Amino acid sequence: MRRLIVFVMAMALLGLTATPSTATVRDPNGADVPFYARIDPDGFAPSDGNLTMVYFYRPPECVPSGFNLLDFFDIPGAFFCGPPTTEGFTLWETGVFLDPGPFFSHLSGLGAVPVWFVDTRDYEDAVSDGELTIGELEGLSPLKGTASHFNEVLRPSEAASVPGTSVSLKGHLEDGRAFIANHVHVHVNELAHGDDALPSTTNITIG
């Protein structure tokens, strides 16, 4: 119950139910992202302590075999990997390519967002050397599935008044089991003293 309360409070803090009114430029092509999967450059991916979740903005089968997923961005390579698995928009303070990045991004799934769940200890071992290829990730024997429901809201820390990330997914694994996953992370290093961010809240249910 406590984890649920924290999740709800974090979503309220992020203001996920309303589109920001401070936008000056809206890019309707926000789903054409220059990366393949949600893995941060430091190797972080949403985890509940037992399972780590990796979801893909582009089909896993077209990710270059030699690309380090921890590099995150692949420009222009990612644009040739498609079609995108999501649709959405971004909001920019000045304009696309005029700002370092958008201050708000919203993506929704197109009905079949690829999602892989791997053992967290195996995942941490795999990224400890600073490199993770799609082949190495697949070698961790992931539970593969697709999300029929996918919703992601990003407020990049360098631009947002309340920076953070929120994602919710629901779908089925290849073996037929259903899954539900939610992840919220509110970055507070720019909002309060100290360098640490609020611990992530991740819930993954399979079966």
C-alpha positions in Angstrom: 0.0 0.0 0.0 2.8 2.4 0.8 4.4 1.8 -2.6 1.1 2.5 -4.2 0.7 5.8 -2.3 4.2 6.9 -3.3 3.4 6.0 -6.9 0.2 8.1 -6.9 1.9 11.0 -5.2 4.8 11.0 -7.7 2.4 11.0 -10.6 0.5 13.9 -9.1 3.8 15.8 -8.6 4.7 15.3 -12.2 1.4 16.6 -13.4 0.8 13.7 -15.7 -2.9 14.2 -16.3 -2.5 17.6 -18.0 -0.5 18.9 -20.9 1.8 21.8 -19.8 0.4 25.2 -20.8 3.8 26.9 -21.0 4.7 25.4 -24.3 5.8 27.7 -27.1 6.6 25.1 -29.8 4.9 21.7 -30.2 6.6 19.0 -32.3 4.0 16.4 -33.4 6.7 14.0 -34.5 8.0 13.3 -31.0 7.9 9.5 -31.5 10.7 9.6 -34.1 13.3 9.4 -31.4 17.0 8.9 -32.0 17.3 5.9 -29.7 16.2 2.3 -29.5 15.3 1.3 -26.0 14.9 2.8 -22.5 18.3 2.3 -21.0 20.0 5.3 -19.5 23.7 5.9 -20.4 24.7 4.9 -16.8 23.0 1.5 -17.4 19.9 2.3 -15.4 16.6 0.6 -16.5 13.4 0.3 -14.5 13.7 -2.5 -11.9 11.7 -3.7 -9.0 14.7 -5.4 -7.5 14.0 -8.8 -9.1 13.2 -8.0 -12.7 14.6 -5.2 -14.9 12.4 -4.0 -17.7 13.6 -2.8 -21.1 11.1 -1.4 -23.5 11.7 -0.6 -27.1 10.8 2.5 -29.1 11.9 0.7 -32.3 11.8 -3.0 -33.3 14.6 -5.0 -31.5 15.4 -6.9 -34.6 16.7 -3.8 -36.4 19.0 -2.7 -33.6 22.6 -2.9 -35.0 24.4 -5.8 -33.5 27.5 -3.8 -32.5 25.7 -0.8 -31.0 26.2 -0.2 -27.3 22.7 0.3 -25.9 24.3 2.3 -23.0 25.2 5.0 -25.5 21.5 5.5 -25.8 21.5 7.9 -28.7 22.3 6.7 -32.2 22.1 9.6 -34.7 21.3 9.1 -37.5 21.3 5.2 -37.2 18.1 4.9 -35.1 16.1 6.8 -37.7 16.6 3.9 -40.1 15.3 1.3 -37.6 11.6 1.2 -37.9 8.8 1.6 -37.9 8.6 3.3 -34.5 6.5 1.4 -31.9 5.1 4.6 -30.4 3.5 7.9 -31.3 3.5 11.2 -29.5 4.7 14.8 -29.3 7.3 16.9 -27.6 7.2 20.5 -26.3 10.1 22.9 -26.7 10.7 26.3 -25.1 12.1 27.9 -28.2 12.0 25.4 -31.0 13.2 22.0 -32.2 17.0 21.9 -32.5 17.1 25.4 -31.0 17.0 24.1 -27.5 19.2 21.4 -25.9 16.1 19.3 -25.7 12.3 19.3 -25.1 11.0 20.1 -21.7 8.1 17.7 -22.1 7.6 14.5 -24.0 4.5 12.2 -24.2 4.5 8.9 -26.0 1.8 6.3 -26.4 2.1 2.8 -27.8 0.9 1.8 -31.2 -0.5 -1.5 -29.8 2.6 -3.7 -29.7 5.5 -2.1 -27.9 8.3 -4.8 -27.3 9.1 -5.3 -23.7 11.8 -7.6 -22.2 12.1 -8.5 -18.6 15.5 -9.9 -17.3 16.9 -10.9 -14.0 18.2 -7.8 -12.3 21.4 -9.4 -11.0 22.2 -10.7 -14.5 21.4 -7.3 -16.0 23.6 -5.5 -13.5 26.5 -7.9 -14.2 26.0 -7.4 -18.0 26.2 -3.6 -17.8 29.1 -3.5 -15.3 31.7 -3.3 -18.0 30.0 -0.2 -19.6 28.7 -2.0 -22.6 25.5 -3.8 -23.6 24.6 -4.9 -27.1 21.3 -6.3 -28.2 22.9 -9.7 -28.4 24.2 -9.6 -24.9 20.7 -8.5 -23.7 19.1 -11.4 -25.5 21.7 -13.7 -24.0 20.2 -12.9 -20.6 17.2 -15.1 -21.5 14.6 -12.3 -21.2 10.9 -12.8 -20.8 9.7 -11.2 -24.0 6.4 -9.7 -24.6 4.5 -6.8 -26.1 2.6 -4.0 -24.4 -0.9 -3.3 -25.8 -1.1 -0.3 -23.5 1.9 2.0 -23.2 2.1 5.5 -21.9 5.3 7.5 -21.1 5.8 11.0 -19.9 9.2 12.6 -19.7 10.2 15.9 -18.2 14.0 16.1 -18.8 15.8 17.3 -15.7 17.7 20.1 -17.5 14.5 21.8 -18.7 11.5 21.0 -16.5 10.2 22.7 -13.4 9.4 19.3 -11.9 11.7 16.9 -13.7 11.0 13.2 -13.9 9.8 10.1 -15.7 6.6 8.1 -15.6 5.7 5.0 -17.7 2.9 2.5 -17.5 2.6 -0.7 -19.6 0.2 -3.6 -19.9 0.3 -6.5 -22.2 1.2 -10.2 -22.6 4.4 -12.3 -22.7 5.1 -14.7 -25.5 4.0 -17.6 -23.2 0.6 -16.0 -22.8 1.0 -14.6 -19.3 -0.2 -11.1 -18.7 2.0 -8.4 -17.2 1.5 -4.9 -15.8 4.3 -2.6 -15.1 4.6 1.0 -13.7 7.6 3.2 -13.1 7.9 6.7 -11.7 11.1 8.6 -10.9 11.1 12.2 -9.8 14.4 14.0 -9.9 14.8 16.4 -7.0 18.4 17.4 -7.2 17.3 20.7 -8.8 14.4 21.2 -6.5 16.1 20.7 -3.1 19.5 20.6 -1.5 21.7 17.5 -2.1 22.6 15.6 -5.2 20.5 12.5 -4.8 17.2 11.9 -6.6 14.1 10.5 -5.1 14.3 6.7 -5.3 12.5 5.1 -8.2 9.1 3.4 -7.7 8.8 0.4 -10.0 6.1 -2.3 -9.8 6.1 -5.3 -12.1 3.4 -8.0 -12.0 3.5 -11.1 -14.2 0.9 -13.8 -14.3 
